Amino acid sequence: MRIGVDYYPEHWDRSLWIPDANLMKKTGVKVVRIGEFAWSRMEPEEGRFTFEWLDEIIEIFAERGIDVVLCTPTSCPPLWLYEAFPEAVQTGRDGRKIATGIRGHRCYNNRDFLRYARRIIDRMTARYGQNPAVIAWQIDNELEANFCFCETCIGEFRKWLKEKYGTIDAINRAYGNNVWSGEYSSWDQILPPYGSYPHAWLNPSFMLDFNRYASDNMIQYVKMQTEIIRKNSPGRQVTTNVWFCENMPDFYRTFEGLDFVSYDNYPTTKIPADPEECYSHGFHLDLMRGIKQQNFWIMEELSGGKGCWAPMSEMPQPGMIKGYSLQALAHGADTVVHFRWRSAVSGAEMFWHGLLDHSNVPGRRFLEFEDLCATAETLDAIDGTEIISDIAILYSSDNEYSFKIQPQTRGMYYMEQLQRFHQAFTNHGKNVDIIDHHASFASYRILVVPQMYITDPDTVARLHRFAAEGGIVILTNRSGVKDENNKCIMEQLPTVYRDMTGAYVEEYNPIGDGTVSLKFADGEACTGRQWCDILCAQTAEPVVFYDSRFYQGKPAVTVNAYEKGTVYYVGTVGEQKLYNRLAKDALTRANVPFLDGLPAHVEVTTRSGNGREIQFIFNNCEQEQRFELDGTEIVMEPFEMKIRN
Ligand code: GAL
């Protein structure tokens, strides 16, 4: 395991560079990431390149054996570029150029911006592409599938539609544009979703395609950068750092041409008071590992209190700096780079705290980081190990977009049921993969398929095959609702999955922030929220019933034998205990060994390889916990990680 830091030499007086690098080396830092916002320091005016400072700092790290991840600085083009080419800044939903700010607001399609971006990337990669200290490249920073409304982007959107559909008639059919006289008769009538018009009035089929286009457009920008880097820096790894942003790209396609996934990991510093809230980043980490189904990096890891964009958060509690980093390791991160070495003294982010405070005096958090680095030095056995899972949860960006486009009921969001199932399986000591629905299902025993709202016929066929051959499939409410174009399917829900579930939805009730009483077949009570699919079980066995409202006594959850396999259908959204019970039931049916009786928030995962299994036990809460595991009493401090061979 390697620990690194994000460093901004351009923020600091040169006199600090060597002491900083010395302290990094002494502390055990193995890798630094630099450069992602420093374009104005590399090209202070058009065509005048000043890389000497970068040569110097790379050399300082190289002399100390610290590896460098260099970033392309295209997230913040210098102001001279915007001055010369005002069109390079994005156009907002109101059709007007957004105010020229500081970062992240360049238009991915603007020809002038792209010309300068290509040139700076080419210069950088030509200069450092073969430098032995530079081990990897990060493209830009936290790219989003931005919506830009400039003429060029509108043209690109129309081009994307032409390639997908060929004719205007085909678009009209795909979107069902006969509603509200929405039929296009020329390409010029196709406009992006401007802000002043209520988005809820726009056709959801059109909106889904607009989101898909925005993602593809961002990916094209990633490809452009990747090609230049690969040409000048063959043999070096290429990545980009992602997070769960507002305009999420399709992560699977984003990383298709890249070497590894890197994720910016900022778990909460304040543990929620509500015991029902899912806050563990174990879920996010598994989703990141699942993108390429291989180990990944944390490119930015929590190091201090967060602030700037919102008022400051609480400082990480004792144990969090080390515990959260090791949690990332337990879920497949091999390198964890902390954001940032020292808190900035200027700029908008001066209160997004680093490992060192403004005073530059190592404090509690830094000492814990030192301890983390020392622990990392002892973890060589983990190199080359990976996470192997019997269970996979399917995630799809089409579903993500569609639920944002049409929120189904108050309080419902796509990730929730994925997270609840994830927590349930992790709390039974199971590794969980979160994967693309296009990925192979061959190595799994249990597939959790929450809210398969948008239907991809190939996935439907493969899920049928998986169950028929003996697998366990767990489907939930809002599955089979829409076709690939985000139009409703004219069949009884869950439509394409109905034969597998052996039950159908007689009627549904979106109860939003209301509740419904539930009762397991053995009489245990539970509470449901958000949504009630009132089920009619045909061949399926009801295992949970509604216990209030006008459908009291009707099934809420069913289990069906489908050929050699089993299919669950979960018609409501329950308390965590619903998911815990279902996970245990599915594991028992699948004959997969699991741990029973772990306290809430204890997460047990396993990495294996080189003929060994390494177990990670993480106490992801602020209480000490005592419990029995394999006949021994385990006592865990808050946020403590135990690693056992
Ligand atoms: C990340 C971003 C960093 C920094 C950090 C703290 O999302 O990549 O550049 O802004 O958040 O706000």
Boltz pocket constraint, residues with backbone or C-beta under 6 A from the ligand:
constraints:
  - pocket:
      binder: B
      contacts: [[A, 141], [A, 142], [A, 243], [A, 264], [A, 300], [A, 307], [A, 308], [A, 339], [A, 349], [A, 352]]
      max_distance: 6.0
